[in-house]
Amino acid sequence: MTNATNTHQGFDARLKKIDRNRARLANGYSAKVTRDGLIVFRPKRRAQGFSVRGLVFLVLGAFLFKAMILAHLGGTTYDLRVEALRSGTVVEQAGAFVMQRDQVTNVIAQYLRPFVK
């Protein structure tokens, strides 16, 4: 009976290893052909850290968002609303700092104004 138990435990261990490998491969894999012609699949590594490209898109999106609001509301109304944020809570003051007008926002808003109005 001990031999059958050892064989069964070894079989379970192999099944668990196969399941773990399939779970890792489900997130993406790359295939490589070895010298002897065997095709080996390896899981793709996760990207570590932050993406510079994602950060650039986030900043550009923020400028575009500000410019759309500025083009839609106009300069005077936009400035009044940012001033109202400055007198609010800490979170609103942080929002006012981010939403304040700058040269980039003004230039983008000038290009967007004919399309928004």
N, CA, C and O atoms as a Tinker XYZ file with bonds, in Angstrom:
   468  protein
     1  N      0.798000   -1.186000    0.000000    73     2
     2  CA     0.000000    0.000000    0.000000    64     1     3
     3  C      0.846000    1.257000    0.000000    63     2     4     5
     4  O      0.437000    2.267000   -0.572000    81     3
     5  N      1.998000    1.226000    0.617000    73     3     6
     6  CA     2.846000    2.411000    0.670000    64     5     7
     7  C      3.321000    2.805000   -0.715000    63     6     8     9
     8  O      3.403000    3.994000   -1.022000    81     7
     9  N      3.627000    1.858000   -1.534000    73     7    10
    10  CA     4.082000    2.191000   -2.891000    64     9    11
    11  C      2.970000    2.874000   -3.674000    63    10    12    13
    12  O      3.224000    3.823000   -4.416000    81    11
    13  N      1.738000    2.396000   -3.512000    73    11    14
    14  CA     0.599000    3.000000   -4.202000    64    13    15
    15  C      0.361000    4.422000   -3.678000    63    14    16    17
    16  O      0.024000    5.319000   -4.451000    81    15
    17  N      0.534000    4.626000   -2.372000    73    15    18
    18  CA     0.356000    5.958000   -1.788000    64    17    19
    19  C      1.418000    6.911000   -2.308000    63    18    20    21
    20  O      1.107000    8.054000   -2.643000    81    19
    21  N      2.665000    6.463000   -2.383000    73    19    22
    22  CA     3.753000    7.301000   -2.905000    64    21    23
    23  C      3.520000    7.654000   -4.367000    63    22    24    25
    24  O      3.771000    8.783000   -4.789000    81    23
    25  N      3.039000    6.686000   -5.137000    73    23    26
    26  CA     2.767000    6.925000   -6.548000    64    25    27
    27  C      1.640000    7.938000   -6.695000    63    26    28    29
    28  O      1.703000    8.828000   -7.544000    81    27
    29  N      0.611000    7.802000   -5.867000    73    27    30
    30  CA    -0.525000    8.730000   -5.922000    64    29    31
    31  C     -0.088000   10.140000   -5.520000    63    30    32    33
    32  O     -0.513000   11.115000   -6.141000    81    31
    33  N      0.754000   10.262000   -4.491000    73    31    34
    34  CA     1.239000   11.579000   -4.063000    64    33    35
    35  C      2.119000   12.209000   -5.146000    63    34    36    37
    36  O      2.045000   13.414000   -5.387000    81    35
    37  N      2.935000   11.407000   -5.784000    73    35    38
    38  CA     3.768000   11.913000   -6.882000    64    37    39
    39  C      2.927000   12.386000   -8.053000    63    38    40    41
    40  O      3.238000   13.392000   -8.691000    81    39
    41  N      1.857000   11.650000   -8.328000    73    39    42
    42  CA     0.944000   12.035000   -9.398000    64    41    43
    43  C      0.254000   13.351000   -9.070000    63    42    44    45
    44  O      0.137000   14.225000   -9.929000    81    43
    45  N     -0.208000   13.497000   -7.815000    73    43    46
    46  CA    -0.842000   14.752000   -7.392000    64    45    47
    47  C      0.129000   15.922000   -7.493000    63    46    48    49
    48  O     -0.257000   17.015000   -7.906000    81    47
    49  N      1.372000   15.703000   -7.123000    73    47    50
    50  CA     2.379000   16.769000   -7.201000    64    49    51
    51  C      2.600000   17.193000   -8.655000    63    50    52    53
    52  O      2.737000   18.382000   -8.944000    81    51
    53  N      2.636000   16.222000   -9.562000    73    51    54
    54  CA     2.799000   16.564000  -10.985000    64    53    55
    55  C      1.594000   17.338000  -11.505000    63    54    56    57
    56  O      1.747000   18.284000  -12.276000    81    55
    57  N      0.392000   16.936000  -11.083000    73    55    58
    58  CA    -0.817000   17.661000  -11.500000    64    57    59
    59  C     -0.811000   19.097000  -10.989000    63    58    60    61
    60  O     -1.182000   20.012000  -11.724000    81    59
    61  N     -0.399000   19.310000   -9.746000    73    59    62
    62  CA    -0.323000   20.655000   -9.188000    64    61    63
    63  C      0.687000   21.510000   -9.952000    63    62    64    65
    64  O      0.450000   22.692000  -10.201000    81    63
    65  N      1.812000   20.902000  -10.319000    73    63    66
    66  CA     2.832000   21.634000  -11.082000    64    65    67
    67  C      2.291000   22.027000  -12.450000    63    66    68    69
    68  O      2.543000   23.138000  -12.916000    81    67
    69  N      1.561000   21.145000  -13.092000    73    67    70
    70  CA     0.970000   21.442000  -14.402000    64    69    71
    71  C     -0.056000   22.563000  -14.268000    63    70    72    73
    72  O     -0.089000   23.470000  -15.099000    81    71
    73  N     -0.892000   22.513000  -13.236000    73    71    74
    74  CA    -1.884000   23.571000  -13.024000    64    73    75
    75  C     -1.220000   24.924000  -12.787000    63    74    76    77
    76  O     -1.657000   25.931000  -13.344000    81    75
    77  N     -0.171000   24.959000  -11.969000    73    75    78
    78  CA     0.547000   26.223000  -11.721000    64    77    79
    79  C      1.137000   26.768000  -13.015000    63    78    80    81
    80  O      1.065000   27.968000  -13.281000    81    79
    81  N      1.721000   25.879000  -13.820000    73    79    82
    82  CA     2.339000   26.306000  -15.078000    64    81    83
    83  C      1.282000   26.840000  -16.042000    63    82    84    85
    84  O      1.517000   27.847000  -16.709000    81    83
    85  N      0.137000   26.194000  -16.126000    73    83    86
    86  CA    -0.944000   26.657000  -17.016000    64    85    87
    87  C     -1.497000   27.997000  -16.548000    63    86    88    89
    88  O     -1.842000   28.842000  -17.374000    81    87
    89  N     -1.585000   28.202000  -15.244000    73    87    90
    90  CA    -2.069000   29.482000  -14.716000    64    89    91
    91  C     -1.100000   30.605000  -15.067000    63    90    92    93
    92  O     -1.535000   31.704000  -15.411000    81    91
    93  N      0.198000   30.355000  -14.987000    73    91    94
    94  CA     1.179000   31.379000  -15.359000    64    93    95
    95  C      1.148000   31.645000  -16.857000    63    94    96    97
    96  O      1.315000   32.790000  -17.279000    81    95
    97  N      0.939000   30.621000  -17.662000    73    95    98
    98  CA     0.900000   30.793000  -19.117000    64    97    99
    99  C     -0.374000   31.502000  -19.569000    63    98   100   101
   100  O     -0.409000   32.056000  -20.668000    81    99
   101  N     -1.415000   31.496000  -18.744000    73    99   102
   102  CA    -2.675000   32.141000  -19.116000    64   101   103
   103  C     -2.514000   33.657000  -19.228000    63   102   104   105
   104  O     -3.303000   34.304000  -19.917000    81   103
   105  N     -1.519000   34.233000  -18.574000    73   103   106
   106  CA    -1.285000   35.675000  -18.623000    64   105   107
   107  C     -0.392000   36.087000  -19.790000    63   106   108   109
   108  O      0.014000   37.246000  -19.877000    81   107
   109  N     -0.092000   35.180000  -20.658000    73   107   110
   110  CA     0.746000   35.468000  -21.811000    64   109   111
   111  C      1.998000   34.609000  -21.786000    63   110   112   113
   112  O      2.514000   34.276000  -20.719000    81   111
   113  N      2.471000   34.259000  -22.947000    73   111   114
   114  CA     3.646000   33.400000  -23.020000    64   113   115
   115  C      4.423000   33.684000  -24.298000    63   114   116   117
   116  O      3.919000   34.317000  -25.225000    81   115
   117  N      5.648000   33.205000  -24.325000    73   115   118
   118  CA     6.453000   33.276000  -25.544000    64   117   119
   119  C      6.946000   31.866000  -25.841000    63   118   120   121
   120  O      7.270000   31.100000  -24.934000    81   119
   121  N      6.996000   31.546000  -27.103000    73   119   122
   122  CA     7.424000   30.213000  -27.530000    64   121   123
   123  C      8.834000   30.303000  -28.092000    63   122   124   125
   124  O      9.183000   31.258000  -28.786000    81   123
   125  N      9.633000   29.298000  -27.784000    73   123   126
   126  CA    11.008000   29.247000  -28.279000    64   125   127
   127  C     11.308000   27.817000  -28.697000    63   126   128   129
   128  O     10.942000   26.864000  -28.009000    81   127
   129  N     11.971000   27.682000  -29.820000    73   127   130
   130  CA    12.361000   26.367000  -30.301000    64   129   131
   131  C     13.804000   26.113000  -29.858000    63   130   132   133
   132  O     14.703000   26.896000  -30.162000    81   131
   133  N     14.011000   25.019000  -29.143000    73   131   134
   134  CA    15.349000   24.700000  -28.650000    64   133   135
   135  C     16.172000   24.050000  -29.761000    63   134   136   137
   136  O     15.672000   23.817000  -30.862000    81   135
   137  N     17.422000   23.766000  -29.465000    73   135   138
   138  CA    18.317000   23.175000  -30.483000    64   137   139
   139  C     17.839000   21.821000  -30.986000    63   138   140   141
   140  O     18.047000   21.471000  -32.147000    81   139
   141  N     17.200000   21.066000  -30.105000    73   139   142
   142  CA    16.739000   19.738000  -30.514000    64   141   143
   143  C     15.355000   19.756000  -31.150000    63   142   144   145
   144  O     14.800000   18.697000  -31.445000    81   143
   145  N     14.780000   20.958000  -31.370000    73   143   146
   146  CA    13.512000   21.078000  -32.055000    64   145   147
   147  C     12.298000   21.088000  -31.142000    63   146   148   149
   148  O     11.163000   21.153000  -31.615000    81   147
   149  N     12.528000   21.025000  -29.844000    73   147   150
   150  CA    11.432000   21.035000  -28.885000    64   149   151
   151  C     10.926000   22.476000  -28.721000    63   150   152   153
   152  O     11.722000   23.403000  -28.566000    81   151
   153  N      9.612000   22.654000  -28.755000    73   151   154
   154  CA     9.018000   23.969000  -28.563000    64   153   155
   155  C      8.730000   24.133000  -27.073000    63   154   156   157
   156  O      7.990000   23.352000  -26.475000    81   155
   157  N      9.333000   25.167000  -26.490000    73   155   158
   158  CA     9.187000   25.419000  -25.055000    64   157   159
   159  C      8.433000   26.727000  -24.873000    63   158   160   161
   160  O      8.797000   27.747000  -25.458000    81   159
   161  N      7.383000   26.693000  -24.061000    73   159   162
   162  CA     6.590000   27.883000  -23.765000    64   161   163
   163  C      6.978000   28.396000  -22.392000    63   162   164   165
   164  O      6.989000   27.648000  -21.414000    81   163
   165  N      7.294000   29.679000  -22.333000    73   163   166
   166  CA     7.652000   30.306000  -21.069000    64   165   167
   167  C      6.700000   31.469000  -20.807000    63   166   168   169
   168  O      6.352000   32.199000  -21.736000    81   167
   169  N      6.273000   31.655000  -19.558000    73   167   170
   170  CA     5.381000   32.780000  -19.260000    64   169   171
   171  C      6.097000   34.113000  -19.451000    63   170   172   173
   172  O      7.289000   34.238000  -19.171000    81   171
   173  N      5.347000   35.113000  -19.934000    73   171   174
   174  CA     5.926000   36.440000  -20.091000    64   173   175
   175  C      6.091000   37.063000  -18.722000    63   174   176   177
   176  O      5.280000   36.852000  -17.821000    81   175
   177  N      7.147000   37.826000  -18.583000    73   175   178
   178  CA     7.402000   38.490000  -17.315000    64   177   179
   179  C      6.544000   39.733000  -17.201000    63   178   180   181
   180  O      6.255000   40.402000  -18.193000    81   179
   181  N      6.150000   40.024000  -15.999000    73   179   182
   182  CA     5.376000   41.232000  -15.753000    64   181   183
   183  C      6.294000   42.440000  -15.810000    63   182   184   185
   184  O      7.464000   42.381000  -15.430000    81   183
   185  N      5.730000   43.533000  -16.296000    73   183   186
   186  CA     6.494000   44.773000  -16.320000    64   185   187
   187  C      6.602000   45.306000  -14.896000    63   186   188   189
   188  O      5.612000   45.355000  -14.167000    81   187
   189  N      7.784000   45.697000  -14.514000    73   187   190
   190  CA     8.011000   46.223000  -13.176000    64   189   191
   191  C      8.091000   47.740000  -13.225000    63   190   192   193
   192  O      8.536000   48.310000  -14.221000    81   191
   193  N      7.669000   48.385000  -12.169000    73   191   194
   194  CA     7.781000   49.838000  -12.094000    64   193   195
   195  C      6.607000   50.522000  -12.770000    63   194   196   197
   196  O      5.515000   49.964000  -12.872000    81   195
   197  N      6.853000   51.732000  -13.226000    73   195   198
   198  CA     5.803000   52.519000  -13.861000    64   197   199
   199  C      6.133000   52.733000  -15.323000    63   198   200   201
   200  O      7.284000   52.609000  -15.741000    81   199
   201  N      5.129000   53.050000  -16.077000    73   199   202
   202  CA     5.288000   53.260000  -17.501000    64   201   203
   203  C      5.441000   54.757000  -17.775000    63   202   204   205
   204  O      4.573000   55.549000  -17.407000    81   203
   205  N      6.521000   55.134000  -18.407000    73   203   206
   206  CA     6.726000   56.543000  -18.768000    64   205   207
   207  C      5.686000   56.953000  -19.796000    63   206   208   209
   208  O      5.177000   58.073000  -19.759000    81   207
   209  N      5.378000   56.070000  -20.693000    73   207   210
   210  CA     4.379000   56.347000  -21.715000    64   209   211
   211  C      3.004000   56.604000  -21.083000    63   210   212   213
   212  O      2.286000   57.513000  -21.499000    81   211
   213  N      2.648000   55.809000  -20.089000    73   211   214
   214  CA     1.391000   56.012000  -19.393000    64   213   215
   215  C      1.354000   57.342000  -18.656000    63   214   216   217
   216  O      0.324000   58.015000  -18.625000    81   215
   217  N      2.481000   57.718000  -18.062000    73   215   218
   218  CA     2.565000   59.002000  -17.366000    64   217   219
   219  C      2.417000   60.163000  -18.340000    63   218   220   221
   220  O      1.752000   61.150000  -18.028000    81   219
   221  N      3.029000   60.057000  -19.515000    73   219   222
   222  CA     2.910000   61.113000  -20.536000    64   221   223
   223  C      1.463000   61.236000  -20.999000    63   222   224   225
   224  O      0.952000   62.347000  -21.139000    81   223
   225  N      0.798000   60.109000  -21.239000    73   223   226
   226  CA    -0.612000   60.149000  -21.651000    64   225   227
   227  C     -1.499000   60.746000  -20.566000    63   226   228   229
   228  O     -2.461000   61.451000  -20.870000    81   227
   229  N     -1.184000   60.470000  -19.311000    73   227   230
   230  CA    -1.947000   61.031000  -18.204000    64   229   231
   231  C     -1.815000   62.552000  -18.156000    63   230   232   233
   232  O     -2.809000   63.255000  -17.974000    81   231
   233  N     -0.605000   63.057000  -18.317000    73   231   234
   234  CA    -0.378000   64.504000  -18.298000    64   233   235
   235  C     -1.036000   65.171000  -19.508000    63   234   236   237
   236  O     -1.677000   66.213000  -19.369000    81   235
   237  N     -0.881000   64.576000  -20.688000    73   235   238
   238  CA    -1.525000   65.131000  -21.880000    64   237   239
   239  C     -3.049000   65.111000  -21.752000    63   238   240   241
   240  O     -3.724000   66.050000  -22.176000    81   239
   241  N     -3.581000   64.056000  -21.173000    73   239   242
   242  CA    -5.023000   63.983000  -20.953000    64   241   243
   243  C     -5.507000   65.061000  -19.999000    63   242   244   245
   244  O     -6.589000   65.617000  -20.188000    81   243
   245  N     -4.713000   65.363000  -18.972000    73   243   246
   246  CA    -5.085000   66.412000  -18.027000    64   245   247
   247  C     -5.100000   67.773000  -18.723000    63   246   248   249
   248  O     -6.016000   68.569000  -18.515000    81   247
   249  N     -4.091000   68.036000  -19.543000    73   247   250
   250  CA    -4.063000   69.308000  -20.282000    64   249   251
   251  C     -5.235000   69.407000  -21.256000    63   250   252   253
   252  O     -5.840000   70.470000  -21.394000    81   251
   253  N     -5.554000   68.314000  -21.922000    73   251   254
   254  CA    -6.674000   68.318000  -22.857000    64   253   255
   255  C     -7.998000   68.526000  -22.128000    63   254   256   257
   256  O     -8.870000   69.243000  -22.619000    81   255
   257  N     -8.154000   67.909000  -20.970000    73   255   258
   258  CA    -9.360000   68.076000  -20.160000    64   257   259
   259  C     -9.518000   69.535000  -19.735000    63   258   260   261
   260  O    -10.597000   70.113000  -19.863000    81   259
   261  N     -8.436000   70.123000  -19.228000    73   259   262
   262  CA    -8.488000   71.521000  -18.809000    64   261   263
   263  C     -8.815000   72.426000  -19.987000    63   262   264   265
   264  O     -9.604000   73.362000  -19.856000    81   263
   265  N     -8.212000   72.150000  -21.135000    73   263   266
   266  CA    -8.440000   72.983000  -22.316000    64   265   267
   267  C     -9.877000   72.865000  -22.813000    63   266   268   269
   268  O    -10.459000   73.854000  -23.257000    81   267
   269  N    -10.450000   71.676000  -22.744000    73   267   270
   270  CA   -11.845000   71.505000  -23.165000    64   269   271
   271  C    -12.782000   72.319000  -22.270000    63   270   272   273
   272  O    -13.702000   72.976000  -22.756000    81   271
   273  N    -12.541000   72.269000  -20.971000    73   271   274
   274  CA   -13.380000   73.040000  -20.051000    64   273   275
   275  C    -13.195000   74.529000  -20.286000    63   274   276   277
   276  O    -14.170000   75.281000  -20.308000    81   275
   277  N    -11.951000   74.959000  -20.463000    73   275   278
   278  CA   -11.672000   76.374000  -20.707000    64   277   279
   279  C    -12.312000   76.845000  -22.002000    63   278   280   281
   280  O    -12.877000   77.938000  -22.044000    81   279
   281  N    -12.237000   76.047000  -23.055000    73   279   282
   282  CA   -12.834000   76.427000  -24.340000    64   281   283
   283  C    -14.355000   76.487000  -24.229000    63   282   284   285
   284  O    -14.988000   77.334000  -24.859000    81   283
   285  N    -14.934000   75.613000  -23.451000    73   283   286
   286  CA   -16.395000   75.573000  -23.327000    64   285   287
   287  C    -16.920000   76.721000  -22.456000    63   286   288   289
   288  O    -17.887000   77.387000  -22.828000    81   287
   289  N    -16.292000   76.952000  -21.309000    73   287   290
   290  CA   -16.788000   77.963000  -20.377000    64   289   291
   291  C    -16.364000   79.380000  -20.724000    63   290   292   293
   292  O    -17.104000   80.332000  -20.475000    81   291
   293  N    -15.191000   79.522000  -21.291000    73   291   294
   294  CA   -14.631000   80.857000  -21.500000    64   293   295
   295  C    -13.713000   81.210000  -20.341000    63   294   296   297
   296  O    -13.796000   80.617000  -19.265000    81   295
   297  N    -12.846000   82.171000  -20.568000    73   295   298
   298  CA   -11.815000   82.499000  -19.586000    64   297   299
   299  C    -12.337000   83.044000  -18.282000    63   298   300   301
   300  O    -11.864000   82.643000  -17.218000    81   299
   301  N    -13.302000   83.947000  -18.327000    73   299   302
   302  CA   -13.797000   84.586000  -17.107000    64   301   303
   303  C    -14.503000   83.588000  -16.195000    63   302   304   305
   304  O    -14.221000   83.534000  -14.998000    81   303
   305  N    -15.406000   82.809000  -16.745000    73   303   306
   306  CA   -16.140000   81.822000  -15.945000    64   305   307
   307  C    -15.204000   80.757000  -15.399000    63   306   308   309
   308  O    -15.351000   80.319000  -14.258000    81   307
   309  N    -14.252000   80.344000  -16.208000    73   307   310
   310  CA   -13.285000   79.337000  -15.775000    64   309   311
   311  C    -12.488000   79.853000  -14.581000    63   310   312   313
   312  O    -12.307000   79.140000  -13.594000    81   311
   313  N    -12.011000   81.101000  -14.677000    73   311   314
   314  CA   -11.235000   81.675000  -13.576000    64   313   315
   315  C    -12.069000   81.815000  -12.306000    63   314   316   317
   316  O    -11.558000   81.597000  -11.208000    81   315
   317  N    -13.341000   82.174000  -12.440000    73   315   318
   318  CA   -14.215000   82.291000  -11.269000    64   317   319
   319  C    -14.405000   80.938000  -10.580000    63   318   320   321
   320  O    -14.422000   80.862000   -9.351000    81   319
   321  N    -14.544000   79.892000  -11.356000    73   319   322
   322  CA   -14.743000   78.559000  -10.776000    64   321   323
   323  C    -13.471000   78.040000  -10.109000    63   322   324   325
   324  O    -13.537000   77.377000   -9.074000    81   323
   325  N    -12.318000   78.340000  -10.697000    73   323   326
   326  CA   -11.054000   77.939000  -10.064000    64   325   327
   327  C    -10.870000   78.709000   -8.756000    63   326   328   329
   328  O    -10.399000   78.145000   -7.770000    81   327
   329  N    -11.238000   79.990000   -8.739000    73   327   330
   330  CA   -11.174000   80.772000   -7.502000    64   329   331
   331  C    -12.093000   80.206000   -6.431000    63   330   332   333
   332  O    -11.740000   80.198000   -5.251000    81   331
   333  N    -13.256000   79.739000   -6.825000    73   331   334
   334  CA   -14.169000   79.122000   -5.865000    64   333   335
   335  C    -13.549000   77.857000   -5.269000    63   334   336   337
   336  O    -13.752000   77.558000   -4.093000    81   335
   337  N    -12.800000   77.123000   -6.079000    73   335   338
   338  CA   -12.123000   75.934000   -5.564000    64   337   339
   339  C    -11.021000   76.304000   -4.578000    63   338   340   341
   340  O    -10.786000   75.578000   -3.611000    81   339
   341  N    -10.351000   77.414000   -4.810000    73   339   342
   342  CA    -9.254000   77.822000   -3.922000    64   341   343
   343  C     -9.728000   78.104000   -2.498000    63   342   344   345
   344  O     -8.946000   77.991000   -1.555000    81   343
   345  N    -10.972000   78.461000   -2.337000    73   343   346
   346  CA   -11.473000   78.775000   -0.996000    64   345   347
   347  C    -12.124000   77.566000   -0.324000    63   346   348   349
   348  O    -12.750000   77.712000    0.725000    81   347
   349  N    -11.987000   76.390000   -0.904000    73   347   350
   350  CA   -12.625000   75.195000   -0.361000    64   349   351
   351  C    -11.705000   74.385000    0.529000    63   350   352   353
   352  O    -10.763000   74.911000    1.121000    81   351
   353  N    -11.991000   73.099000    0.612000    73   351   354
   354  CA   -11.205000   72.181000    1.438000    64   353   355
   355  C     -9.826000   71.966000    0.828000    63   354   356   357
   356  O     -9.507000   72.504000   -0.233000    81   355
   357  N     -9.022000   71.178000    1.512000    73   355   358
   358  CA    -7.661000   70.908000    1.036000    64   357   359
   359  C     -7.692000   70.199000   -0.314000    63   358   360   361
   360  O     -6.877000   70.485000   -1.191000    81   359
   361  N     -8.621000   69.286000   -0.472000    73   359   362
   362  CA    -8.739000   68.563000   -1.737000    64   361   363
   363  C     -9.155000   69.523000   -2.858000    63   362   364   365
   364  O     -8.632000   69.449000   -3.970000    81   363
   365  N    -10.087000   70.412000   -2.562000    73   363   366
   366  CA   -10.516000   71.398000   -3.564000    64   365   367
   367  C     -9.385000   72.363000   -3.900000    63   366   368   369
   368  O     -9.248000   72.779000   -5.051000    81   367
   369  N     -8.576000   72.722000   -2.911000    73   367   370
   370  CA    -7.432000   73.592000   -3.163000    64   369   371
   371  C     -6.404000   72.901000   -4.050000    63   370   372   373
   372  O     -5.791000   73.538000   -4.906000    81   371
   373  N     -6.214000   71.604000   -3.847000    73   371   374
   374  CA    -5.313000   70.843000   -4.714000    64   373   375
   375  C     -5.872000   70.795000   -6.133000    63   374   376   377
   376  O     -5.123000   70.910000   -7.103000    81   375
   377  N     -7.188000   70.624000   -6.251000    73   375   378
   378  CA    -7.826000   70.649000   -7.568000    64   377   379
   379  C     -7.672000   71.996000   -8.239000    63   378   380   381
   380  O     -7.467000   72.070000   -9.450000    81   379
   381  N     -7.769000   73.079000   -7.451000    73   379   382
   382  CA    -7.594000   74.424000   -8.010000    64   381   383
   383  C     -6.171000   74.614000   -8.503000    63   382   384   385
   384  O     -5.950000   75.262000   -9.526000    81   383
   385  N     -5.201000   74.054000   -7.784000    73   383   386
   386  CA    -3.807000   74.161000   -8.219000    64   385   387
   387  C     -3.592000   73.439000   -9.549000    63   386   388   389
   388  O     -2.908000   73.943000  -10.440000    81   387
   389  N     -4.178000   72.270000   -9.663000    73   387   390
   390  CA    -4.028000   71.495000  -10.908000    64   389   391
   391  C     -4.782000   72.162000  -12.052000    63   390   392   393
   392  O     -4.309000   72.162000  -13.188000    81   391
   393  N     -5.952000   72.730000  -11.761000    73   391   394
   394  CA    -6.804000   73.278000  -12.812000    64   393   395
   395  C     -6.494000   74.734000  -13.177000    63   394   396   397
   396  O     -7.155000   75.293000  -14.053000    81   395
   397  N     -5.515000   75.354000  -12.536000    73   395   398
   398  CA    -5.220000   76.743000  -12.871000    64   397   399
   399  C     -4.744000   76.855000  -14.316000    63   398   400   401
   400  O     -4.163000   75.922000  -14.871000    81   399
   401  N     -5.002000   78.011000  -14.907000    73   399   402
   402  CA    -4.653000   78.229000  -16.308000    64   401   403
   403  C     -3.150000   78.329000  -16.476000    63   402   404   405
   404  O     -2.445000   78.872000  -15.625000    81   403
   405  N     -2.678000   77.797000  -17.582000    73   403   406
   406  CA    -1.272000   77.928000  -17.953000    64   405   407
   407  C     -1.192000   78.106000  -19.461000    63   406   408   409
   408  O     -2.208000   78.067000  -20.155000    81   407
   409  N      0.020000   78.300000  -19.961000    73   407   410
   410  CA     0.194000   78.586000  -21.388000    64   409   411
   411  C     -0.230000   77.413000  -22.267000    63   410   412   413
   412  O     -0.860000   77.606000  -23.307000    81   411
   413  N      0.110000   76.218000  -21.854000    73   411   414
   414  CA    -0.238000   75.034000  -22.664000    64   413   415
   415  C     -1.759000   74.909000  -22.771000    63   414   416   417
   416  O     -2.289000   74.662000  -23.854000    81   415
   417  N     -2.448000   75.077000  -21.662000    73   415   418
   418  CA    -3.909000   74.983000  -21.661000    64   417   419
   419  C     -4.523000   76.067000  -22.528000    63   418   420   421
   420  O     -5.468000   75.802000  -23.271000    81   419
   421  N     -3.999000   77.289000  -22.445000    73   419   422
   422  CA    -4.526000   78.383000  -23.260000    64   421   423
   423  C     -4.375000   78.109000  -24.756000    63   422   424   425
   424  O     -5.297000   78.355000  -25.534000    81   423
   425  N     -3.211000   77.601000  -25.153000    73   423   426
   426  CA    -2.968000   77.326000  -26.577000    64   425   427
   427  C     -3.893000   76.223000  -27.081000    63   426   428   429
   428  O     -4.475000   76.339000  -28.159000    81   427
   429  N     -4.027000   75.152000  -26.297000    73   427   430
   430  CA    -4.900000   74.052000  -26.724000    64   429   431
   431  C     -6.353000   74.527000  -26.775000    63   430   432   433
   432  O     -7.098000   74.151000  -27.681000    81   431
   433  N     -6.758000   75.353000  -25.802000    73   431   434
   434  CA    -8.135000   75.848000  -25.765000    64   433   435
   435  C     -8.439000   76.730000  -26.977000    63   434   436   437
   436  O     -9.561000   76.712000  -27.485000    81   435
   437  N     -7.456000   77.499000  -27.445000    73   435   438
   438  CA    -7.672000   78.332000  -28.639000    64   437   439
   439  C     -7.945000   77.469000  -29.861000    63   438   440   441
   440  O     -8.773000   77.820000  -30.701000    81   439
   441  N     -7.249000   76.339000  -29.964000    73   439   442
   442  CA    -7.492000   75.436000  -31.094000    64   441   443
   443  C     -8.833000   74.710000  -30.973000    63   442   444   445
   444  O     -9.475000   74.413000  -31.979000    81   443
   445  N     -9.251000   74.427000  -29.739000    73   443   446
   446  CA   -10.492000   73.674000  -29.529000    64   445   447
   447  C    -11.740000   74.556000  -29.552000    63   446   448   449
   448  O    -12.838000   74.045000  -29.774000    81   447
   449  N    -11.605000   75.853000  -29.331000    73   447   450
   450  CA   -12.759000   76.743000  -29.197000    64   449   451
   451  C    -13.716000   76.674000  -30.387000    63   450   452   453
   452  O    -14.925000   76.645000  -30.157000    81   451
   453  N    -13.255000   76.647000  -31.659000    73   451   454
   454  CA   -14.218000   76.559000  -32.770000    64   453   455
   455  C    -15.020000   75.250000  -32.777000    63   454   456   457
   456  O    -16.142000   75.218000  -33.281000    81   455
   457  N    -14.462000   74.190000  -32.231000    73   455   458
   458  CA   -15.150000   72.901000  -32.250000    64   457   459
   459  C    -16.103000   72.731000  -31.094000    63   458   460   461
   460  O    -17.074000   71.981000  -31.202000    81   459
   461  N    -15.853000   73.409000  -29.988000    73   459   462
   462  CA   -16.657000   73.257000  -28.782000    64   461   463
   463  C    -17.883000   74.147000  -28.820000    63   462   464   465
   464  O    -18.967000   73.719000  -28.423000    81   463
   465  N    -17.737000   75.355000  -29.282000    73   463   466
   466  CA   -18.856000   76.320000  -29.251000    64   465   467
   467  C    -19.813000   76.087000  -30.397000    63   466   468
   468  O    -20.807000   76.801000  -30.527000    81   467
